[in-house]
Amino acid sequence: MTLLSVPQPRQANPQPSAPPGRGAALRALLRRPSALAALTVLLVCVPLGSQDVTAAVHITPADVASVGLVAVCGLRAFAELRAGRALMPTRAAVLFCVIAVAVAASTIASRDPSESLSGFVRLIQVFVLVPLAVLLTLRERRDLVLVLGAMVGAALIEGAVGAEQFLTGTGASYDGGSARAVGTFGAQDVMAMSAVVSYGLLAAVGLSLEARRAGRRRAARLLGLTATALVFPLAVSFSRGSWIAAGCAVVVAVVLTDVRLALRGALFATAAAVVLVGGLGLGGAGVAARLGSIATVAGAPDHSVSDRYDLWTTAGRIWQDHPVTGIGPKEFPQFRDAHAPLRLSSGSDTGGAGAAYSREPLLSPHNMYLLLLSEDGLVGLTAFAVFFLTLLVGTVRRTARERGGLGAAMLGLLVWQLVDFLYADIGGTTTVLVSVVFGLAAFGTFGAFGTSGADRKAVR
């Protein structure tokens, strides 16, 4: 009895409570670092003001958070290794090592390795370190739901800002006006908002399918309405590439889940488009004109499309001169003028959304696959092709096995990214989200959580 009464005064003493509190917070973060991954996603929405697009390195709050995520996961991995527990399947470790070796080889073979070093660091961050950190943070379904929920939250924030810009005419310059929705990213990063909204839309679709599978009809309807609401800001971003990628991703994810559901969703989306665009006239003329331009990009492309074609030609010519290891990361601008057609513009015009008119230089081919081919050669492109195909096959299998749900969210995000890479590459404020997408896809391919009652309860 005397021994049991000793701890009572110690519990009443408030002085030692602060240090244990800080230690408890760190231990909680180490136990569930997925919260830091979700924070990384949300920090993409922090406005950065005017940026120098010609700078070699752009560091954003999301990048800083991703470094913290990698550090926390490094500490956790060290503890796991000391305890003798495996961190990930061997296939996953080999896959990421192949990417690192290929990028290192192109950097060493670069004309100026010191100049390519920043590109090496960026590629390792986007395709190795942060995806690995995300893979290690996802232990349970609730971790995955947390990160996907952060994507939905970021999309709602950016979508609301973008919709307001379109409705009030305060967006980026477009077709003689200032109605292009760009969210908090500004006119110099016009593709960023459409990417964030697309991620959130696909995450909402996946979460809705998961709720539907779990029998939570109200949550499924609410998430479905959320995804539908995000269609409007995506439409008024006037990003043809994001429209195509989102359409492909939704179709693939939903068809693999339920064909009849896909048909019903297509009918509902068509009806909603008729009401919003045809009935209420929300963005109808601009969206219709932009949709029509998709069919003319081959025969009579507009100026931006012809510039993109010329950049693709430039990347091909560079690769022909450096076929094996390429010219090295970040070297495309130095080799562009010597290989570009004479009609290629020096840059694209940007303005609006609170920014003055400026000329944005064309520093990449706007095609991730051609960028890898020109800067990393066949060695790099082959390594990345294996990486992309492995994740795609893995997420398809998981979605088919689980009949949709969270697997559909991971598959949809990956399909969107792979399609978007046909006419875009990494760079800009949302680059860190690309790495989160590949981390989610890696978890869909290599991760494993059960479908027990405890896991289903965690989702609820």
C-alpha positions in Angstrom: 0.0 0.0 0.0 2.9 2.4 0.8 4.5 1.7 -2.6 1.2 2.4 -4.4 0.7 5.7 -2.7 4.2 7.1 -3.6 3.3 8.1 -7.3 0.4 10.3 -6.3 2.4 13.5 -5.4 4.5 13.1 -8.5 1.4 13.2 -10.7 0.2 16.3 -9.0 3.5 18.2 -9.8 3.0 20.1 -13.0 6.7 21.1 -13.5 8.0 18.1 -15.4 5.0 17.9 -17.8 6.4 20.2 -20.6 9.5 18.2 -21.7 7.5 14.9 -21.8 4.9 16.7 -23.8 7.4 17.7 -26.5 8.8 14.2 -26.4 5.3 12.7 -26.7 4.6 15.0 -29.8 7.8 13.7 -31.5 7.0 10.1 -30.7 3.4 10.6 -32.0 4.9 12.1 -35.2 7.2 9.1 -35.6 4.3 6.7 -35.0 2.1 8.4 -37.6 4.2 10.5 -40.0 1.4 10.4 -42.6 0.2 13.6 -40.9 3.4 15.3 -42.1 2.7 13.9 -45.6 -0.8 15.4 -45.5 0.7 18.7 -44.3 3.1 18.6 -47.3 0.2 18.4 -49.6 -1.7 21.3 -48.0 1.3 23.6 -47.9 1.3 23.6 -51.7 -1.6 26.1 -51.4 0.6 28.7 -49.6 0.9 31.8 -52.0 4.4 32.6 -52.9 3.9 35.9 -54.8 6.0 36.7 -57.8 8.7 34.2 -58.6 11.8 34.3 -60.8 11.0 31.5 -63.3 14.6 31.6 -64.6 16.0 30.6 -61.2 17.7 27.2 -61.1 16.0 26.1 -57.9 12.6 27.0 -56.4 12.2 26.1 -52.8 8.6 26.2 -51.5 7.0 25.5 -48.1 5.9 22.2 -49.4 9.5 21.3 -50.4 10.6 22.2 -46.8 7.9 20.0 -45.4 8.9 17.1 -47.7 12.5 17.4 -46.4 11.0 17.1 -42.9 9.0 14.1 -44.0 12.1 12.4 -45.4 14.0 13.1 -42.1 11.2 11.7 -39.9 10.9 8.6 -42.1 14.7 8.3 -42.0 14.6 8.2 -38.2 11.7 5.7 -38.3 13.6 3.6 -40.8 16.7 3.6 -38.6 14.6 2.4 -35.6 13.0 -0.3 -37.7 16.4 -1.6 -38.9 17.8 -1.6 -35.4 14.8 -3.7 -34.4 15.5 -6.1 -37.2 12.3 -5.4 -39.1 12.1 -5.2 -42.9 11.2 -1.7 -44.2 9.9 -2.6 -47.6 9.9 -5.5 -50.2 13.2 -6.0 -52.0 11.6 -5.3 -55.3 10.7 -1.8 -54.2 14.2 -1.1 -53.0 15.7 -2.3 -56.2 13.3 -0.3 -58.3 14.2 3.0 -56.5 17.9 2.2 -56.6 17.7 1.7 -60.4 16.3 5.3 -60.8 19.0 6.7 -58.5 21.8 4.9 -60.4 20.4 6.0 -63.8 20.2 9.7 -62.8 23.6 9.6 -61.2 25.1 8.2 -64.5 23.6 11.0 -66.6 24.9 13.6 -64.0 28.4 12.2 -64.1 28.4 12.1 -67.9 27.1 15.6 -68.2 29.0 18.3 -69.9 29.1 20.2 -66.6 28.4 17.9 -63.7 28.4 20.7 -61.2 25.7 22.5 -63.1 23.6 19.3 -63.4 23.9 18.7 -59.6 20.7 20.7 -58.8 18.8 18.6 -61.4 20.2 15.4 -59.9 19.0 16.5 -56.4 15.6 17.4 -57.8 15.1 14.1 -59.6 16.2 12.2 -56.5 13.8 14.2 -54.4 10.8 13.7 -56.7 11.3 10.1 -57.8 13.2 8.5 -54.9 13.3 10.1 -51.5 9.8 11.6 -51.1 8.0 8.6 -52.7 10.0 6.3 -50.4 9.1 8.4 -47.5 5.4 8.3 -48.4 5.6 4.6 -48.9 7.0 4.2 -45.4 4.4 6.5 -43.8 1.4 4.5 -45.1 0.9 1.6 -42.6 -2.9 1.5 -42.3 -5.9 2.6 -44.3 -6.4 5.6 -42.2 -2.9 6.9 -43.2 -3.9 6.6 -46.9 -7.3 8.3 -46.2 -5.5 11.2 -44.4 -3.2 11.9 -47.4 -6.1 11.6 -49.9 -8.2 13.8 -47.7 -5.5 16.4 -47.8 -5.5 16.3 -51.6 -9.3 16.9 -51.5 -8.8 19.8 -49.1 -6.1 21.4 -51.2 -8.3 21.1 -54.3 -11.3 22.7 -52.6 -9.1 25.6 -51.5 -7.6 26.2 -55.0 -10.9 25.4 -56.7 -12.7 28.1 -54.7 -10.0 30.7 -55.4 -10.0 29.7 -59.1 -13.7 29.8 -59.5 -13.8 33.3 -57.9 -11.1 34.5 -60.3 -13.1 33.3 -63.3 -16.4 34.7 -62.1 -14.9 38.1 -61.3 -12.4 38.3 -64.2 -9.4 38.5 -61.9 -7.5 35.5 -63.2 -4.6 35.1 -65.5 -4.7 36.6 -69.0 -6.4 34.3 -71.6 -7.9 35.1 -75.0 -7.9 38.8 -74.5 -9.4 38.7 -71.0 -8.4 37.8 -67.4 -10.7 34.9 -66.7 -8.2 32.0 -66.5 -8.4 30.3 -63.1 -4.9 29.8 -61.6 -5.7 29.7 -57.9 -3.0 31.0 -55.5 -0.2 30.1 -57.9 -0.2 33.2 -60.1 0.0 33.7 -63.9 3.5 32.3 -64.1 2.4 28.8 -63.1 -0.9 28.5 -65.0 -0.9 24.7 -64.9 -0.5 24.3 -61.1 -4.2 24.9 -60.1 -5.5 22.4 -62.7 -3.1 19.8 -61.3 -4.1 20.3 -57.7 -7.8 20.3 -58.6 -7.3 17.1 -60.7 -5.6 15.4 -57.8 -8.4 16.3 -55.4 -11.1 15.3 -57.9 -9.5 11.8 -58.3 -8.9 11.4 -54.6 -12.6 12.3 -53.9 -13.7 9.7 -56.5 -11.5 7.1 -54.9 -12.7 7.9 -51.4 -16.3 7.9 -52.6 -15.8 4.4 -54.1 -14.3 3.2 -50.8 -17.2 4.6 -48.8 -19.7 3.0 -51.3 -17.9 -0.3 -50.9 -18.1 0.0 -47.1 -21.8 0.7 -47.2 -21.6 4.3 -46.1 -24.0 5.8 -48.7 -24.1 9.3 -47.2 -20.4 9.7 -47.2 -20.2 8.2 -50.7 -22.7 10.8 -52.0 -21.0 13.7 -50.3 -17.7 12.8 -51.8 -19.2 12.2 -55.2 -20.7 15.7 -55.0 -17.3 17.1 -54.0 -15.8 15.5 -57.0 -18.5 17.0 -59.2 -18.0 20.4 -57.7 -14.3 20.3 -58.6 -15.2 19.9 -62.3 -16.1 23.6 -62.6 -12.7 25.0 -61.5 -10.9 22.4 -63.5 -12.9 23.5 -66.6 -12.2 27.2 -66.2 -8.5 26.5 -65.8 -8.6 26.0 -69.6 -5.9 23.4 -69.3 -6.6 21.0 -72.2 -3.9 18.6 -70.9 -5.5 18.4 -67.4 -8.9 17.7 -68.9 -7.6 14.8 -71.0 -5.6 13.4 -68.1 -8.5 13.7 -65.7 -10.9 12.1 -68.2 -8.6 9.1 -68.8 -7.9 8.6 -65.1 -11.6 8.7 -64.0 -12.6 6.3 -66.8 -9.8 3.8 -66.0 -10.4 3.9 -62.2 -14.2 3.6 -62.3 -14.4 1.1 -65.2 -12.1 -1.3 -63.3 -14.3 -0.8 -60.2 -17.8 -1.1 -61.8 -18.7 -0.7 -65.4 -22.4 0.1 -64.7 -21.3 2.7 -62.2 -19.0 4.2 -64.9 -22.0 4.5 -67.3 -24.2 6.1 -64.7 -21.4 8.5 -63.8 -20.9 9.5 -67.4 -24.7 10.2 -67.8 -24.7 12.3 -64.6 -21.6 14.2 -65.6 -23.1 15.0 -69.0 -26.3 16.2 -67.4 -24.4 18.4 -65.0 -22.3 19.9 -67.8 -25.5 20.7 -69.8 -27.0 22.4 -66.8 -24.0 24.3 -65.7 -22.6 25.3 -69.1 -25.7 25.2 -71.4 -28.3 26.3 -68.9 -26.4 28.7 -66.6 -23.8 29.6 -69.1 -20.9 29.2 -66.7 -17.8 29.3 -68.9 -19.6 27.8 -71.8 -18.1 29.8 -74.7 -14.5 29.6 -73.4 -14.7 25.9 -72.5 -16.3 25.0 -75.8 -13.7 26.9 -77.8 -10.9 25.2 -75.8 -12.5 21.8 -76.3 -12.7 22.5 -80.0 -9.1 23.4 -80.2 -8.1 19.9 -79.0 -9.3 18.5 -82.4 -7.2 21.0 -84.3 -3.8 20.6 -82.6 -2.7 18.2 -85.4 -3.9 20.0 -88.4 -3.9 23.7 -87.4 -2.3 24.1 -84.0 -2.4 27.4 -82.1 0.9 29.2 -81.3 1.4 27.5 -77.9 0.9 24.0 -79.4 3.3 24.7 -82.3 5.9 25.9 -79.8 5.4 22.6 -78.0 5.9 20.6 -81.1 9.1 22.5 -81.8 10.3 21.8 -78.3 9.6 18.1 -78.8 11.6 18.2 -82.1 14.4 19.9 -80.2 14.5 17.3 -77.5 14.7 14.5 -80.2 17.6 16.2 -81.9 19.5 16.6 -78.7 19.0 12.9 -77.9 20.3 11.9 -81.4 23.6 13.7 -80.5 23.8 12.2 -77.0 21.9 8.9 -77.2 23.2 6.9 -74.2 23.4 9.0 -71.1 22.0 12.3 -72.5 23.3 15.8 -71.8 22.7 15.7 -68.1 19.9 17.0 -65.8 19.1 20.8 -66.1 21.1 21.0 -69.4 18.2 21.3 -71.8 18.2 25.2 -71.8 21.9 25.2 -72.7 21.4 22.9 -75.7 18.0 24.2 -76.9 19.0 27.0 -79.2 21.6 24.9 -81.1 19.0 22.3 -81.9 15.7 24.2 -82.1 13.8 25.1 -85.3 14.1 28.8 -86.2 10.4 29.5 -85.7 10.5 28.5 -82.0 9.5 31.4 -79.7 11.8 32.7 -77.1 9.1 32.4 -74.5 5.4 32.5 -73.7 3.4 35.6 -72.5 2.0 35.6 -69.0 0.1 38.2 -67.0 -2.9 38.8 -64.8 -4.0 37.4 -61.4 -2.1 40.3 -59.7 1.0 40.0 -61.8 2.4 42.3 -64.5 3.0 41.2 -68.0 6.1 39.0 -68.4 7.8 36.7 -70.9 8.3 33.2 -69.5 11.2 31.4 -71.1 10.8 27.9 -72.5 13.3 25.9 -70.4 12.0 22.4 -71.1 10.3 20.4 -73.9 7.1 20.2 -71.9 7.1 16.4 -72.2 8.5 14.4 -69.3 9.4 11.5 -71.5 11.3 13.6 -74.0 13.0 15.5 -71.2 14.3 12.3 -69.7 15.3 11.1 -73.2 17.3 14.2 -74.0 18.8 14.8 -70.5 19.2 11.2 -69.3 19.5 9.3 -72.6 18.3 5.8 -73.2 19.7 4.7 -69.8 17.5 7.1 -67.9 14.4 6.7 -70.0 14.6 2.9 -69.7 15.0 3.1 -66.0 12.0 5.4 -65.6 9.9 3.4 -68.1 10.4 0.3 -65.9 9.6 2.4 -62.8 6.3 3.8 -64.4 5.2 0.4 -65.8 5.9 -1.4 -62.6 3.7 1.0 -60.6 1.0 1.0 -63.3 0.7 -2.8 -63.4 0.8 -3.0 -59.6 -2.0 -0.4 -59.0 -4.1 -2.0 -61.8 -3.9 -5.4 -60.1 -4.7 -3.9 -56.7 -7.7 -2.0 -58.0 -9.0 -5.1 -59.9 -8.5 -7.3 -56.8 -10.2 -4.8 -54.4 -12.9 -3.9 -56.8 -12.1 -0.2 -56.6 -12.0 1.7 -53.3 -8.7 3.2 -52.3 -6.9 1.3 -55.0 -9.0 3.2 -57.5 -7.7 6.5 -56.0 -4.1 5.4 -56.3 -4.6 4.1 -59.8 -6.5 7.3 -60.9 -3.7 9.6 -59.6 -1.0 7.6 -61.3 -2.9 7.4 -64.7 -3.4 11.2 -64.5 0.3 11.8 -63.9 1.5 9.4 -66.7 -0.9 11.0 -69.2 0.0 14.5 -68.1 3.7 13.7 -68.6 2.9 13.5 -72.4 2.6 17.3 -72.5 4.2 18.5 -69.2 7.2 17.8 -67.0 8.2 18.4 -63.4 8.8 22.0 -62.3 6.9 24.6 -60.5 5.1 24.9 -57.2 3.2 21.5 -57.4 6.3 19.4 -58.2 6.3 17.9 -54.7 2.8 16.6 -55.3 4.1 14.5 -58.2 6.4 12.8 -55.7 3.5 12.2 -53.3 1.5 10.6 -56.2 4.3 8.2 -57.0 4.6 7.4 -53.3 0.9 6.5 -53.2 1.4 4.4 -56.3 4.3 2.6 -54.8 2.2 1.8 -51.8 -0.6 0.6 -54.1 2.0 -1.7 -55.7 4.2 -2.9 -52.8 2.3 -1.9 -49.7 -0.1 -4.2 -47.9 -2.8 -3.6 -45.4 -5.4 -6.0 -44.4 -9.2 -5.9 -45.0 -10.0 -6.9 -41.5 -12.7 -5.4 -39.4 -10.1 -3.2 -37.6 -9.0 -1.7 -41.0 -12.6 -1.1 -42.0 -13.2 0.7 -38.7 -10.1 2.8 -39.3 -11.5 4.1 -42.5 -14.8 5.0 -40.9 
